[in-house]
């Protein structure tokens, strides 16, 4: 009887153990990552480990373990190419690992990212936060960004101090004093409301350096197959060493990704880019999907999946200094319409891309651009290559009398060299020949090294091809894939788009969609209604930080915290003010873009911070001050003492008094121009709203039970208070239940009570 009871107990324990043990249902290696999925048992928490085949296990960050309801998943990032194993270990209610019920994957083959192209040319230190072998750079910080942590991730940025929130941290790097590699790993879907701020009101999340080509070493990457940015996009300016990878970009504000001004060594790859906002006309599908312009150079756009995009990728405007050097390779232009890319001024290499049912045209060359198009696969691409105002671009075709109207551009032509491209299905292509040296789309060569003769010129503008691609000092050494293999490579497991081609699936009907360039209503509906199936982090551990160096976030409401971001005594704190003077004959704050002339003989102005400035910006016809606010703010302008100043703000004349102009500005982009001649010494912007950021009017109480009577801040509850200038100078503390303000000159001030900051105005 005792033996039977023991056996039953043992069998029962075995059965329970079998139900709770980890069962891995899917695992694979991808590009510098590996992943595994398993069915949840009776445990709610797990640990995950990774090791090189035959090596030692290393525990993965808890934020990498996610719960999708009927399965759980972990992704290991930052792996060198090679073979790996993952191990999943359940954790009991006491926090102890149950090693007996763990499970291991088989051997997972991890491949390296394809780092061919201009972004990596002569740039051995690696673009973004990663080395060229796929591992994180030394000292790199890692932050995990979910809808819960986008506003709370926090770190110290050199020269700035504590920055809290995804956009705030990136904005901190704009000061130019911190080049610490930093990887932001996106988990699930991030929408506008989840963000701490968006520094570009027109595009969304802004990555901006202090000056042209500022090295930032920033990577923004998705974790797994469902990382998605929805409702906004990316604007990259003045930046070098920035990488975007493994993300979906849906229904942005304008462009999906815009490389806008003075960028260098930028790598955009494995992006699923979908419809943008419907703005009507030729922007029913949004504006540019991925645009490269504004003197951006050494850029690679690779392995991206363009889902029926309209204006897929602009490459160059009209003000580039050229030749810039841009690479597009292994992208999947999936029933997209045009601009693949549309090129001005730049020298561009386009190879191994899959043009899959393109309704309007593939590559378009204008304005003296040089384009090498090789080893691509064009399937039912209406016009694979166009040179502006000649050949297939002319309205009525070859020899038309109407040679002034192009199908995609009215600008002067560029030059296209074509080699070893496959064209199938329905298309129109006119190569150069000795008898057709006027109306041609491209000059077709018989070998990669063959040069285009200088006698071959564009019909409009007389532009010639520079043969940059045959100059080893200018051109990366690349061995393209056979164009016949391109469709299989680009649509394969390690091809274009996100890991596993992402979690969004849609099948195009080639019979109707190859030639259709209107919005597909069913696709639009699916994109608009898309939601990730992510439930949350396994075990609910949403710290937002990782083992790459990211710090644990501090409590912003703790008044004893020395890095409390609401405490203006912290020299690195951003309290919402954007103070600017011109003491060095330039703006002291690069938040403002200033064009104009300076003088130190036009008087003076004493600012609310107590500093007297003698160097001014002369407000003349050529003067321009531009800036963008991301919230409602009060603009404060200080002019020469004794003057009654005026200025135009976005064309509206505003008049001040006693040398000061103050005006409340809603979120938006502003330009200050001359109304009449004046001398500007000082600029500041003050935040007016938000929690812990309240402006106190006379006699007005807020939730903290503080009031302002015009002569003192009153504190009936006896809280400890400190009074500051907006630049962080301590002016006094309370004695009893008030702190006097009677001695203060007119201006904006801060009072801190129990760790929260309030603003008030001395009239």
C-alpha positions in Angstrom: 0.0 0.0 0.0 2.8 2.4 0.9 4.6 1.5 -2.4 1.4 2.2 -4.4 0.9 5.6 -2.7 4.5 6.5 -3.4 4.2 5.6 -7.0 0.9 7.6 -7.4 2.5 10.6 -5.8 5.6 10.3 -8.0 3.4 10.0 -11.2 1.3 12.9 -10.1 4.4 15.0 -9.6 5.7 13.9 -13.0 2.5 14.9 -14.6 2.5 18.4 -13.0 6.1 18.8 -14.0 5.3 17.9 -17.6 2.6 20.5 -17.8 4.8 23.2 -16.4 8.0 22.3 -18.4 9.1 24.7 -21.1 8.1 23.5 -24.6 9.9 25.5 -27.3 7.6 25.7 -30.4 9.8 27.8 -32.7 13.4 29.0 -32.8 15.8 30.3 -35.4 18.8 32.5 -36.0 18.4 35.7 -38.0 20.7 38.6 -38.7 22.9 39.1 -35.6 20.0 37.9 -33.6 18.4 34.6 -32.5 14.9 34.0 -31.2 12.8 31.3 -29.5 9.1 31.0 -28.8 7.5 28.7 -26.2 4.1 27.8 -24.8 3.3 29.3 -21.4 2.8 26.6 -18.7 1.9 27.1 -15.1 4.7 29.5 -14.6 4.4 33.3 -15.1 8.1 34.1 -15.1 11.1 32.8 -17.0 14.8 33.5 -17.5 16.5 33.2 -20.9 20.1 32.6 -21.7 22.2 32.6 -24.9 25.6 31.0 -25.6 27.8 30.4 -28.6 27.6 26.7 -29.5 29.8 24.9 -27.0 30.4 28.0 -24.9 29.0 29.4 -21.6 25.5 30.7 -21.2 24.9 34.4 -20.5 21.5 35.6 -19.2 19.5 37.9 -21.4 17.9 41.1 -20.3 14.5 40.6 -18.8 12.9 43.1 -21.2 13.7 40.8 -24.1 11.2 38.2 -22.8 7.7 39.1 -24.0 4.2 37.6 -23.5 1.9 37.3 -26.5 -0.9 35.4 -24.7 -0.8 31.9 -26.3 3.0 32.0 -26.6 6.1 33.8 -25.2 9.1 34.9 -27.1 12.7 36.0 -26.5 15.1 37.6 -28.9 18.9 37.8 -28.3 20.4 40.8 -30.0 24.0 41.9 -30.8 25.4 38.5 -31.8 28.3 37.9 -34.0 27.7 35.6 -37.0 28.0 32.0 -35.8 26.1 29.2 -34.2 24.2 29.7 -30.9 21.8 28.1 -28.5 19.1 29.6 -26.4 17.8 28.2 -23.0 14.5 29.0 -21.4 14.3 28.4 -17.6 11.0 28.7 -15.6 11.1 30.7 -12.4 8.9 29.8 -9.4 6.9 32.1 -7.1 9.9 32.5 -4.8 12.1 33.7 -7.7 14.1 30.4 -7.9 14.9 28.9 -11.3 13.4 25.4 -11.9 16.4 24.1 -13.9 14.8 20.6 -14.2 12.1 22.0 -16.4 14.2 24.2 -18.6 14.5 23.7 -22.4 17.2 24.4 -24.9 17.0 25.1 -28.6 19.0 23.3 -31.2 21.9 25.0 -32.9 20.8 28.3 -34.4 22.8 29.8 -37.3 23.1 33.5 -37.0 24.2 35.5 -40.1 25.9 38.9 -40.3 24.1 41.9 -41.6 25.1 42.9 -45.1 27.2 46.0 -44.6 27.9 46.8 -48.2 27.3 50.3 -49.5 28.3 53.8 -48.9 27.2 54.1 -45.3 30.1 51.8 -44.3 32.6 52.8 -46.9 35.9 53.9 -45.2 34.0 53.9 -41.9 35.5 51.0 -39.9 34.2 52.0 -36.5 30.7 50.9 -37.3 27.5 52.9 -37.9 25.3 53.5 -34.9 25.8 51.7 -31.5 27.2 48.5 -33.0 30.6 47.4 -34.2 30.9 46.0 -37.7 31.0 42.4 -36.2 27.4 42.9 -34.9 28.3 43.4 -31.2 27.6 46.5 -29.2 30.4 49.1 -29.0 32.4 49.4 -25.8 30.5 51.3 -23.1 27.2 51.3 -25.2 24.0 52.1 -23.3 20.9 50.0 -24.0 17.3 51.2 -23.4 14.1 49.2 -24.0 11.3 51.3 -25.3 7.7 50.2 -24.8 4.5 52.2 -24.6 5.0 52.1 -20.8 8.7 53.2 -20.8 9.0 55.6 -23.7 8.4 58.5 -21.3 10.4 57.1 -18.3 13.7 55.8 -19.6 16.4 58.0 -18.1 20.1 58.6 -18.3 22.8 61.2 -17.8 23.9 62.9 -21.0 27.3 64.6 -20.9 27.0 68.4 -20.8 23.3 68.3 -20.2 22.5 66.2 -17.1 19.6 63.8 -16.5 17.3 63.4 -19.5 14.1 61.4 -19.1 12.2 60.1 -22.1 13.2 58.8 -25.5 13.0 62.1 -27.3 14.6 64.0 -24.4 17.6 61.7 -24.4 18.1 62.1 -28.1 17.7 65.8 -27.8 20.4 65.8 -25.1 22.8 64.3 -27.6 22.2 67.4 -29.8 24.5 69.4 -27.4 27.4 67.5 -28.9 29.3 66.6 -25.8 28.2 63.0 -25.5 29.1 60.4 -28.2 28.5 57.4 -26.0 27.0 54.7 -28.2 23.4 54.2 -27.4 20.9 51.6 -28.6 17.1 52.2 -28.2 15.3 48.8 -28.6 11.7 49.2 -29.6 9.3 46.6 -28.2 5.7 46.3 -29.6 4.0 49.4 -31.0 4.9 53.0 -30.0 2.4 55.6 -30.9 2.4 59.4 -30.5 0.6 59.4 -27.2 3.2 57.1 -25.7 6.1 59.5 -26.4 7.5 62.0 -24.0 7.7 64.5 -26.9 8.3 64.7 -30.6 10.8 67.4 -31.5 9.7 67.6 -35.1 6.1 68.7 -35.4 6.2 67.9 -39.2 7.9 64.4 -39.0 8.0 63.1 -35.5 10.9 61.8 -33.6 13.9 64.0 -34.4 17.6 62.8 -34.3 19.7 66.0 -34.6 23.3 66.8 -34.1 24.8 70.0 -32.9 26.3 70.9 -36.3 26.6 69.3 -39.7 27.7 65.6 -39.6 27.9 65.4 -35.8 28.8 61.9 -34.6 26.0 60.5 -32.5 26.5 56.7 -32.5 22.7 56.0 -32.2 20.9 52.9 -33.2 17.1 52.6 -33.0 16.1 49.0 -33.6 13.1 46.8 -33.3 13.0 43.7 -31.1 11.5 40.6 -32.8 9.0 40.8 -35.6 6.4 43.2 -34.4 8.3 46.4 -33.4 6.3 49.3 -35.0 6.3 53.1 -35.0 2.7 54.2 -35.7 1.4 57.8 -36.1 4.8 59.5 -36.5 8.1 59.0 -38.3 11.8 59.9 -38.1 13.6 63.1 -39.0 17.4 62.9 -39.0 19.5 66.1 -39.3 23.1 67.1 -38.8 23.9 63.5 -37.8 26.6 61.0 -38.4 26.7 57.3 -37.4 23.0 56.7 -37.0 21.2 53.4 -37.7 17.5 52.5 -38.0 16.8 48.8 -38.3 14.1 46.1 -38.0 11.1 48.5 -37.6 7.7 49.0 -39.1 6.7 52.6 -39.9 3.0 53.2 -40.3 0.8 56.3 -40.9 3.4 58.9 -40.0 2.9 62.6 -39.9 4.5 63.3 -43.3 7.5 61.3 -44.5 8.1 57.9 -43.0 11.9 58.5 -42.6 13.5 61.8 -43.7 17.2 62.2 -43.8 16.9 65.9 -44.1 20.0 68.0 -43.6 23.8 67.5 -43.5 23.9 63.8 -42.5 26.8 61.4 -43.0 27.2 57.6 -42.6 23.5 56.8 -42.1 22.2 53.2 -42.4 18.5 52.5 -42.8 17.8 48.8 -43.3 15.2 46.1 -42.7 12.3 48.6 -42.4 8.7 47.8 -43.3 7.4 51.1 -44.6 3.6 51.5 -45.1 1.1 54.1 -46.1 1.5 57.5 -44.6 -1.3 59.9 -43.8 -3.8 60.6 -46.6 -3.3 64.2 -47.6 -5.1 63.9 -50.9 -3.8 64.4 -54.5 -0.5 62.8 -55.0 -0.1 62.2 -51.3 -3.0 59.9 -50.8 -0.5 57.3 -49.6 1.5 59.8 -47.7 4.6 61.8 -48.8 8.0 60.3 -49.0 8.5 56.8 -47.5 12.2 57.1 -47.0 13.7 60.4 -48.3 17.5 61.2 -48.5 18.1 64.9 -49.1 19.6 68.2 -47.8 23.2 67.3 -48.4 23.0 63.9 -46.8 25.9 61.7 -47.9 27.4 58.2 -47.4 23.9 56.7 -46.9 22.8 53.1 -47.4 19.1 52.2 -47.7 19.0 48.4 -47.8 16.7 45.4 -47.3 13.6 47.7 -46.8 10.1 46.5 -47.8 8.0 49.3 -49.4 4.3 48.2 -49.2 2.5 49.9 -52.1 4.1 53.3 -51.2 3.4 56.2 -53.5 6.5 58.4 -53.4 8.9 55.7 -52.2 12.2 57.5 -51.9 13.4 60.9 -52.9 17.2 61.2 -53.3 18.4 64.8 -53.4 16.8 68.2 -53.7 18.5 71.1 -55.5 20.8 72.5 -53.0 23.2 69.6 -52.4 26.9 70.3 -52.9 27.2 66.8 -54.4 28.1 64.2 -55.3 27.0 62.8 -51.9 27.2 59.0 -52.7 24.1 56.9 -51.8 23.5 53.2 -52.0 20.2 51.3 -52.5 20.4 47.6 -52.4 18.2 44.5 -51.8 15.1 46.6 -51.3 11.7 45.1 -52.1 9.6 47.7 -54.0 6.4 45.7 -53.5 3.7 47.2 -55.9 4.9 50.7 -55.0 4.4 53.4 -57.6 7.3 55.7 -58.2 10.6 57.2 -57.0 12.8 54.1 -56.6 14.5 56.5 -56.1 14.0 59.9 -57.9 17.4 61.4 -57.9 18.8 64.9 -58.1 22.5 66.0 -58.0 23.7 62.8 -56.2 25.9 59.9 -57.2 23.8 56.8 -56.5 24.5 53.0 -56.7 21.3 50.9 -57.1 21.8 47.2 -57.2 20.0 43.9 -56.4 16.7 45.5 -55.7 13.4 43.8 -56.6 11.0 46.0 -58.5 7.8 43.9 -58.0 4.8 45.2 -60.0 5.7 49.0 -60.1 2.9 51.0 -61.6 4.7 54.2 -62.7 8.5 54.0 -62.9 11.5 52.6 -61.2 14.7 54.7 -61.2 14.5 58.4 -62.2 17.5 60.6 -62.9 17.4 64.4 -63.1 19.5 67.5 -62.4 22.9 66.1 -63.3 22.8 63.1 -61.0 24.9 60.0 -61.8 23.2 56.7 -61.3 24.7 53.2 -61.6 21.9 50.7 -61.9 23.1 47.1 -61.9 21.8 43.5 -61.3 18.3 44.5 -60.4 15.2 42.5 -61.1 12.3 44.4 -62.7 9.0 42.5 -62.9 6.1 44.4 -64.6 7.8 47.7 -63.9 6.1 50.1 -66.3 9.3 52.2 -66.9 12.4 50.6 -65.2 14.6 53.7 -65.8 13.9 57.3 -66.8 16.2 60.2 -67.6 14.3 63.4 -67.3 12.9 65.0 -70.5 14.1 62.3 -72.9 13.3 58.8 -74.0 10.4 57.1 -72.2 10.0 60.2 -70.0 8.8 62.4 -72.9 5.1 62.7 -72.8 4.3 61.0 -76.2 7.4 58.8 -76.4 10.4 58.7 -78.6 10.6 61.5 -81.2 7.6 63.3 -79.8 7.3 67.0 -80.8 6.3 67.7 -77.2 9.7 67.3 -75.5 9.1 69.8 -72.7 6.8 67.7 -70.5 8.2 64.8 -68.6 6.1 62.0 -67.0 8.0 62.5 -63.7 10.0 65.7 -63.9 10.4 68.9 -65.8 14.0 69.3 -64.6 17.2 68.8 -66.7 18.3 65.3 -67.1 20.9 63.2 -65.3 22.8 60.1 -66.4 22.2 56.4 -65.9 24.6 53.6 -66.5 22.9 50.2 -66.6 24.4 46.8 -66.4 23.1 43.2 -66.1 19.5 44.0 -65.1 16.6 41.6 -65.6 13.4 43.0 -67.0 10.3 40.8 -67.3 6.6 41.2 -68.1 5.3 44.5 -69.3 7.7 47.4 -69.4 9.1 50.1 -71.7 12.9 50.7 -71.8 14.9 52.5 -74.5 18.7 52.0 -74.3 21.3 54.3 -75.8 22.6 53.3 -79.3 24.6 54.9 -82.0 21.4 55.6 -83.9 19.5 56.6 -80.8 21.7 59.0 -79.0 19.0 61.5 -78.1 15.9 59.7 -76.8 17.3 57.0 -74.5 16.6 56.0 -70.9 20.1 54.7 -70.0 23.5 53.8 -71.3 23.8 50.0 -71.2 27.3 48.6 -70.7 28.6 45.1 -71.3 30.8 45.0 -68.2 30.8 46.6 -64.8 34.1 48.3 -65.5 33.1 49.8 -68.8 32.9 53.6 -68.7 30.3 55.9 -70.2 31.9 58.1 -72.9 31.9 61.8 -72.3 30.1 62.2 -75.6 26.9 60.7 -74.1 25.0 63.6 -72.7 21.5 64.3 -71.4 19.1 65.9 -73.9 18.2 68.5 -71.4 21.1 70.2 -69.7 23.9 68.4 -71.6 25.0 66.5 -68.4 27.5 63.7 -68.6 28.2 60.6 -66.4 31.1 61.0 -63.9 32.0 57.2 -63.9 32.3 57.4 -60.2 31.6 53.7 -60.0 34.9 52.8 -61.7 37.0 54.9 -59.3 38.2 52.6 -56.5 38.8 55.6 -54.2 35.1 56.6 -54.5 33.3 53.3 -54.9 33.0 50.4 -52.4 34.2 47.0 -53.6 31.0 45.0 -54.1 30.2 41.7 -55.8 26.4 41.9 -56.5 24.2 38.8 -56.5 23.1 37.4 -59.8 20.0 39.4 -60.7 18.0 36.2 -61.5 18.4 35.3 -57.8 17.3 38.7 -56.5 13.5 37.9 -56.0 14.3 34.8 -53.9 16.9 36.6 -51.9 14.9 39.7 -51.2 11.7 37.8 -50.3 13.6 35.1 -48.4 14.0 34.5 -44.7 16.9 37.0 -44.3 15.6 39.3 -47.0 13.8 42.7 -47.0 11.7 44.0 -44.1 11.6 43.0 -40.5 12.6 39.7 -38.9 10.3 37.0 -40.3 8.9 39.6 -42.6 7.1 41.2 -39.7 3.8 40.4 -38.1 1.8 42.3 -40.7 0.8 40.2 -43.7 -0.9 41.2 -46.9 -1.0 39.4 -50.3 -1.2 41.6 -53.4 -3.2 40.6 -56.4 -0.8 41.0 -59.2 -3.5 40.9 -61.9 -5.0 44.2 -60.6 -2.3 45.8 -58.5 0.7 45.7 -60.8 -0.7 48.6 -62.8 -2.7 50.2 -60.0 -1.3 53.3 -58.4 -4.3 54.3 -56.3 -4.8 53.5 -52.6 -5.8 49.9 -51.9 -8.7 50.4 -49.6 -8.4 47.0 -48.0 -4.7 47.5 -47.3 -5.3 51.0 -45.9 -7.9 49.6 -43.5 -5.6 46.9 -42.3 -2.8 49.4 -41.7 -5.1 51.8 -39.9 -6.5 49.1 -37.7 -3.2 47.3 -37.0 -2.5 46.3 -33.4 0.3 44.3 -32.0 -0.7 41.1 -30.1 2.0 41.9 -27.5 0.5 41.7 -23.9 3.6 42.8 -22.0 7.0 41.8 -20.6 7.2 38.4 -19.0 6.9 38.8 -15.3 5.9 42.5 -15.7 9.5 43.7 -15.4 9.4 46.9 -17.5 12.6 48.7 -16.3 13.4 50.0 -19.8 17.2 49.4 -19.2 19.6 46.8 -20.4 23.1 45.4 -19.8 24.7 47.7 -22.3 25.1 50.4 -19.7 21.7 52.0 -19.4 21.0 53.2 -15.9 17.9 52.5 -13.8 15.6 55.5 -14.0 15.4 57.8 -10.9 12.2 58.8 -9.3 11.4 62.3 -10.7 9.1 63.1 -7.8 11.7 62.5 -5.1 13.0 65.9 -3.8 16.0 64.2 -2.3 17.1 62.7 -5.6 20.2 64.7 -6.7 19.3 64.2 -10.4 15.6 65.1 -9.9 14.7 66.5 -13.4 12.2 68.9 -11.8 14.9 70.5 -9.7 16.4 73.6 -11.5 19.5 73.5 -9.3 20.6 70.4 -11.3 22.8 72.0 -14.0 21.9 69.4 -16.5 18.1 69.8 -16.0 15.9 70.8 -18.9 13.2 72.9 -17.2 11.6 73.8 -20.6 13.6 77.1 -21.0 15.5 77.8 -24.2 17.7 80.8 -23.2 19.8 82.4 -25.9 22.2 85.3 -26.1 24.8 86.4 -28.7 27.9 87.1 -26.6 30.2 85.2 -29.0 28.6 86.7 -32.2 26.6 83.5 -32.6 23.5 82.1 -30.8 24.4 80.5 -27.5 21.7 77.9 -27.9 21.5 75.9 -31.2 17.8 75.3 -30.5 17.4 78.5 -32.6 18.6 78.7 -36.2 19.8 82.3 -36.7 20.9 84.2 -39.8 22.1 87.8 -39.3 24.7 90.3 -38.3 25.9 91.1 -34.8 27.1 94.3 -33.0 28.4 95.3 -29.5 27.7 99.0 -29.9 23.9 99.1 -29.9 23.2 99.4 -26.2 22.5 96.7 -23.7 19.8 94.6 -22.1 19.5 93.1 -18.6 17.7 89.8 -18.7 15.5 88.3 -15.9 18.5 86.1 -15.0 20.3 89.2 -13.8 22.9 89.1 -16.6 23.5 92.3 -18.7 24.2 91.6 -22.4 26.0 94.0 -24.7 26.2 91.9 -27.9 23.1 92.0 -30.0 21.6 90.5 -33.2 20.7 93.3 -35.6 17.1 92.9 -36.8 17.5 93.7 -40.5 15.8 92.6 -43.7 18.2 89.6 -44.0 17.8 88.5 -40.4 15.9 85.3 -39.7 15.4 83.4 -36.4 13.6 80.0 -36.7 12.7 77.4 -34.1 10.1 74.7 -33.5 8.1 74.3 -30.2 6.6 71.0 -29.2 4.2 72.5 -26.7 2.5 75.8 -25.9 5.2 78.2 -24.7 5.8 81.9 -23.9 8.3 83.7 -26.1 10.4 86.4 -24.3 12.5 88.7 -26.4 14.9 91.3 -24.9 15.8 94.4 -27.0 18.0 97.5 -26.4 17.0 99.3 -23.1 14.7 102.2 -23.7 13.3 100.9 -27.0 9.7 100.1 -27.9 10.5 97.0 -30.0 8.5 95.2 -32.7 9.1 92.1 -34.8 7.2 89.9 -37.2 6.4 86.4 -36.0 5.4 84.2 -38.9 4.5 87.4 -40.8 2.4 89.0 -38.0 3.8 92.2 -36.5 4.0 92.1 -32.7 4.8 95.2 -30.7 6.3 95.2 -27.2 7.1 97.7 -24.5 10.0 98.6 -22.2 12.5 96.8 -24.4 10.6 93.5 -24.1 8.2 91.5 -26.4 6.3 88.6 -24.8 3.9 86.3 -26.7 2.3 82.9 -26.1 3.0 80.5 -29.0 1.2 77.2 -29.6 3.2 74.2 -30.7 4.6 74.8 -34.1 7.4 76.2 -36.3 8.2 79.9 -36.1 10.3 82.4 -38.0 11.1 85.9 -36.6 11.7 88.6 -39.2 12.2 92.3 -39.3 9.2 94.6 -38.8 11.3 97.7 -38.1 15.0 97.9 -37.3 15.8 96.9 -33.7 18.6 95.2 -31.7 17.9 91.9 -30.1 20.0 90.8 -27.1 18.2 87.9 -25.5 15.7 85.2 -26.3 13.9 82.7 -24.1 11.0 80.3 -24.3 9.1 79.2 -21.2 6.9 76.2 -20.9 3.4 77.1 -19.7 1.6 73.8 -19.1 1.8 70.3 -17.9 1.9 68.5 -14.6 4.2 70.1 -12.1 4.7 73.0 -14.5 1.9 75.4 -13.7 2.0 79.2 -14.0 0.5 80.8 -10.9 -1.5 83.9 -11.4 -2.2 86.3 -8.5 -4.5 84.6 -6.0 -4.7 81.4 -7.8 -4.3 78.0 -6.0 -3.3 74.7 -7.5 -3.3 71.1 -6.2 -0.2 71.8 -4.1 -2.1 74.5 -2.1 0.4 77.2 -3.2 -0.7 80.7 -4.1 0.9 83.9 -5.3 -0.4 87.3 -4.0 1.9 89.5 -6.0 4.5 89.9 -3.2 5.1 86.4 -2.0 4.4 82.7 -2.7 2.0 81.6 0.1 2.2 78.1 1.5 -0.6 77.4 4.1 0.6 73.8 4.6 4.1 74.8 5.5 5.9 72.9 2.8 9.6 73.5 2.2 10.0 75.9 -0.8 12.9 77.2 -2.8 12.8 80.1 -5.2 14.9 80.2 -8.4 15.5 82.1 -11.6 14.7 80.1 -14.7 18.4 79.4 -15.2 18.7 77.7 -11.8 20.1 80.5 -9.5 18.7 80.0 -6.0 17.1 83.3 -4.8 15.7 82.2 -1.4 13.8 79.7 0.7 10.7 80.1 2.8 10.7 81.3 6.3 7.5 80.0 7.8 4.7 79.8 5.3 5.8 82.1 2.5 8.8 83.1 0.3 9.0 86.8 -0.6 9.0 87.9 -4.2 8.6 91.7 -3.6 12.3 92.4 -4.3 12.2 90.7 -7.8 12.3 92.5 -11.1 9.8 91.7 -13.8 10.2 88.2 -15.2 9.5 84.5 -15.0 10.6 82.5 -11.9 10.4 79.0 -10.5 9.3 77.8 -7.1 10.1 74.2 -6.1 7.9 72.6 -3.4 8.4 68.9 -2.5 10.2 68.1 -5.7 7.6 69.7 -8.1 8.3 72.8 -10.1 5.8 75.7 -10.6 6.2 78.8 -12.6 5.0 82.3 -11.8 5.3 85.7 -13.4 6.3 88.9 -11.6 4.3 91.5 -13.6 
